[in-house]
Amino acid sequence: EVQFVESGGGLVQAGGSLRLSCAASGLTFRDYAIAWFRQAPGKEREGVSCISTSLGSTSYGGSVKGRFTISSDTAKNTLYLQMNSLKPEDTAVYYCAANTMRKQCTSYIEYEYDYWGQGTQVTVSS
């Protein structure tokens, strides 16, 4: 059984930082494209960042580029998202997801990601 457990969310003031973690079991991160998505209240879920550990590549959505950093620890089979210079508009539930059909990060199309975590809430106050 594949399971993702996210942690690290919370309440932070604008300009602050948080690091999200996503620990996986039943699936090896380095074999697939793994991404962070987020969904703000009343908005559609959007792709934030993606990593392909086997190919050594990362990608970022335009609104977080330069502020967020995605990484993975293959020994721990854990995905991270370091979020700096947080803004109120970063407030959302953040999800990790795996695309087991691809090694390369080619899209943030939700139906291409077949395993999802339960989400962790990030709230940024102004």
C-alpha positions in Angstrom: 0.0 0.0 0.0 1.3 3.4 -1.0 1.1 6.1 1.7 2.3 9.6 1.9 2.4 11.5 5.3 2.8 15.2 5.1 3.9 17.4 8.0 5.4 20.8 8.7 2.5 23.1 8.0 1.3 25.7 10.4 0.7 29.4 11.0 3.5 31.9 10.2 3.8 35.6 9.7 4.4 37.1 6.3 8.1 37.0 5.5 8.6 33.9 7.5 9.6 30.3 6.6 8.3 26.8 6.8 9.6 23.4 5.7 7.1 20.8 4.6 7.9 17.1 4.6 6.3 14.2 2.8 7.3 10.8 4.0 6.5 7.9 1.6 6.0 4.2 2.1 5.2 1.6 -0.5 6.8 3.7 -3.3 10.3 4.8 -4.0 10.5 8.6 -4.7 13.6 8.5 -6.8 11.9 6.4 -9.5 9.2 9.0 -10.4 8.2 12.6 -10.8 7.1 13.9 -7.4 5.4 17.2 -6.9 3.9 19.6 -4.4 0.5 21.0 -5.1 -1.6 23.5 -3.1 -5.2 24.5 -2.9 -6.4 27.8 -1.5 -9.9 28.3 -0.3 -12.3 28.8 -3.2 -9.5 28.2 -5.8 -8.5 25.3 -7.9 -5.5 23.1 -6.9 -2.3 24.3 -8.6 1.1 22.8 -9.0 3.8 24.4 -6.9 7.0 22.4 -7.6 8.2 19.1 -9.0 11.3 17.0 -8.7 12.8 14.2 -10.7 15.5 12.8 -8.4 16.7 10.2 -11.0 17.1 12.9 -13.6 18.4 15.6 -11.2 15.8 18.1 -12.3 13.4 20.5 -10.6 10.7 22.9 -11.7 8.7 25.6 -10.0 5.5 27.5 -10.6 6.0 31.2 -11.4 4.5 32.5 -8.2 7.0 30.6 -5.9 10.1 30.6 -8.0 13.0 32.1 -6.1 11.3 31.6 -2.7 10.6 27.9 -2.5 13.0 25.0 -2.9 12.1 21.4 -3.5 14.4 18.5 -2.4 14.3 14.9 -1.6 16.2 12.5 0.7 16.4 9.2 -1.0 17.7 7.4 2.0 14.6 8.5 4.0 12.3 8.4 1.0 11.1 11.8 2.0 10.2 14.9 0.0 10.7 18.4 1.3 9.5 21.9 0.4 11.5 24.8 1.9 9.3 27.9 1.8 10.9 31.3 2.4 9.6 34.8 2.2 6.1 33.5 2.7 3.2 35.7 1.6 -0.5 35.7 2.6 -1.3 34.4 -0.9 0.7 31.3 -0.1 -2.0 30.3 2.4 -3.4 26.9 1.2 -3.5 23.2 1.9 -0.3 21.7 0.5 -0.2 18.2 -1.0 2.5 15.9 -2.2 1.8 13.7 -5.2 3.5 11.1 -7.3 3.3 10.5 -11.1 4.2 6.9 -11.5 3.9 7.1 -15.3 6.8 9.4 -15.7 10.3 10.0 -14.3 10.5 13.6 -15.7 8.5 16.5 -14.4 6.5 17.5 -17.5 3.3 18.8 -16.2 1.1 19.6 -13.2 -2.0 17.9 -14.6 -3.7 16.5 -11.6 -5.0 13.3 -13.2 -1.4 12.3 -14.2 -0.6 12.1 -10.5 -1.9 8.8 -9.1 -0.9 8.9 -5.4 -1.6 11.8 -3.1 -1.0 12.7 0.5 -3.7 14.0 2.8 -2.5 17.6 2.8 -1.0 19.9 5.4 -2.4 23.4 6.1 -0.2 26.4 5.7 -1.5 29.8 6.9 0.4 33.0 6.4 -0.8 36.0 8.3 -0.2 39.6 7.1 
